[in-house]
Every structure is written in C-alpha cells, then in structure tokens.
Amino acid sequence: MLVVNRFRVPESEAASFRADLETARATLADRPGYLNGTIGRNLDEPALWVLTTTWEHVGAYRRALSSYDVKLYAVPLLGRALDEPSAYEPVEPGTDLNVQASRSLG
C-alpha cells in the first residue's frame, strides 16, 4: 500500500517543516509493516512537499497511526497535509485491483 501526503509550506517555515517531516518519517519507520518512505520537494514549486510511505497492507498503516509515538510525532504534521485522498494500491502487471462497491450492513 502506498500513502502519499502532500503539503504546502511557506518558505519561511521550510527548515523547521523539513525537520518535523524527517521526524515523522522516522517515527513511522519504526512501526511494524513499514517498508520504506521518501521525502520530496517540488522542483518547480518549492512550497510543495511530499511524504510517501509504503506499507505491507492497509491494516499495518492504520495500526501505525494509532500508536502513541506516531500520534505524538507524526499525526500533527500529517494533519497539515493537503485535503485529498492519500492511500493508493500499487498497480503491478497481472494484479487484481480493488473494486469500489457498496458494502452490505446486513
């Protein structure tokens, strides 16, 4: 599972934001199911930053978000992400993709 969090950060906050983003990534990396993560800054629009993380499965990511350290060191920063969907499934040759469908409550 891929998680893509994008941020818009004023230049005046870039240095402190980068440090907070590195702390958030390191905190997430300590959680079970974390595979890797990358921090990036847009070449054309330097106010745009991205944190991408890869997880074994959606459950591992959701459990990571509920851990005390992640709530303390990552969630406040993740709350600054642009309001857009952030969870993606990897698309590999021959894999079945998730299908959006209504779920029965019954």
Contacts in CASP RR format, 6 or more apart in sequence:
PFRMAT RR
TARGET T0000
AUTHOR 0000-0000-0000
METHOD contacts of the structure
MODEL  1
MLVVNRFRVPESEAASFRADLETARATLADRPGYLNGTIGRNLDEPALWV
LTTTWEHVGAYRRALSSYDVKLYAVPLLGRALDEPSAYEPVEPGTDLNVQ
ASRSLG
1 54 0 8 1.000
1 55 0 8 1.000
1 56 0 8 1.000
1 57 0 8 1.000
1 58 0 8 1.000
1 60 0 8 1.000
1 61 0 8 1.000
1 87 0 8 1.000
1 88 0 8 1.000
1 89 0 8 1.000
1 90 0 8 1.000
2 52 0 8 1.000
2 53 0 8 1.000
2 54 0 8 1.000
2 55 0 8 1.000
2 87 0 8 1.000
2 88 0 8 1.000
2 89 0 8 1.000
2 90 0 8 1.000
3 51 0 8 1.000
3 52 0 8 1.000
3 53 0 8 1.000
3 54 0 8 1.000
3 55 0 8 1.000
3 61 0 8 1.000
3 86 0 8 1.000
3 87 0 8 1.000
3 88 0 8 1.000
4 50 0 8 1.000
4 51 0 8 1.000
4 52 0 8 1.000
4 86 0 8 1.000
4 88 0 8 1.000
5 50 0 8 1.000
5 51 0 8 1.000
5 52 0 8 1.000
5 78 0 8 1.000
5 81 0 8 1.000
5 82 0 8 1.000
5 86 0 8 1.000
6 48 0 8 1.000
6 49 0 8 1.000
6 50 0 8 1.000
6 81 0 8 1.000
6 82 0 8 1.000
6 84 0 8 1.000
7 17 0 8 1.000
7 21 0 8 1.000
7 48 0 8 1.000
7 49 0 8 1.000
7 50 0 8 1.000
7 51 0 8 1.000
7 80 0 8 1.000
7 81 0 8 1.000
7 82 0 8 1.000
8 47 0 8 1.000
8 48 0 8 1.000
8 49 0 8 1.000
8 82 0 8 1.000
9 17 0 8 1.000
9 47 0 8 1.000
9 48 0 8 1.000
9 49 0 8 1.000
9 80 0 8 1.000
10 47 0 8 1.000
11 46 0 8 1.000
11 47 0 8 1.000
14 46 0 8 1.000
17 49 0 8 1.000
18 39 0 8 1.000
18 49 0 8 1.000
20 77 0 8 1.000
21 39 0 8 1.000
21 49 0 8 1.000
21 51 0 8 1.000
21 77 0 8 1.000
22 39 0 8 1.000
23 73 0 8 1.000
23 74 0 8 1.000
23 77 0 8 1.000
24 51 0 8 1.000
24 73 0 8 1.000
24 74 0 8 1.000
24 77 0 8 1.000
24 78 0 8 1.000
25 37 0 8 1.000
25 39 0 8 1.000
25 51 0 8 1.000
25 53 0 8 1.000
27 69 0 8 1.000
27 70 0 8 1.000
27 72 0 8 1.000
27 73 0 8 1.000
27 74 0 8 1.000
28 34 0 8 1.000
28 37 0 8 1.000
28 53 0 8 1.000
28 64 0 8 1.000
28 70 0 8 1.000
28 74 0 8 1.000
29 37 0 8 1.000
30 69 0 8 1.000
31 60 0 8 1.000
31 63 0 8 1.000
31 64 0 8 1.000
31 67 0 8 1.000
31 70 0 8 1.000
32 60 0 8 1.000
32 63 0 8 1.000
32 64 0 8 1.000
33 55 0 8 1.000
33 56 0 8 1.000
33 57 0 8 1.000
33 60 0 8 1.000
33 61 0 8 1.000
33 64 0 8 1.000
34 53 0 8 1.000
34 54 0 8 1.000
34 55 0 8 1.000
34 60 0 8 1.000
34 64 0 8 1.000
35 53 0 8 1.000
35 54 0 8 1.000
35 55 0 8 1.000
35 56 0 8 1.000
36 53 0 8 1.000
36 54 0 8 1.000
37 51 0 8 1.000
37 52 0 8 1.000
37 53 0 8 1.000
37 54 0 8 1.000
38 50 0 8 1.000
38 51 0 8 1.000
38 52 0 8 1.000
38 53 0 8 1.000
39 49 0 8 1.000
39 50 0 8 1.000
39 51 0 8 1.000
40 49 0 8 1.000
40 50 0 8 1.000
40 51 0 8 1.000
41 48 0 8 1.000
41 49 0 8 1.000
41 50 0 8 1.000
42 48 0 8 1.000
42 49 0 8 1.000
42 50 0 8 1.000
53 61 0 8 1.000
55 61 0 8 1.000
55 64 0 8 1.000
58 87 0 8 1.000
61 87 0 8 1.000
64 70 0 8 1.000
65 71 0 8 1.000
65 74 0 8 1.000
65 75 0 8 1.000
89 97 0 8 1.000
89 98 0 8 1.000
91 97 0 8 1.000
END
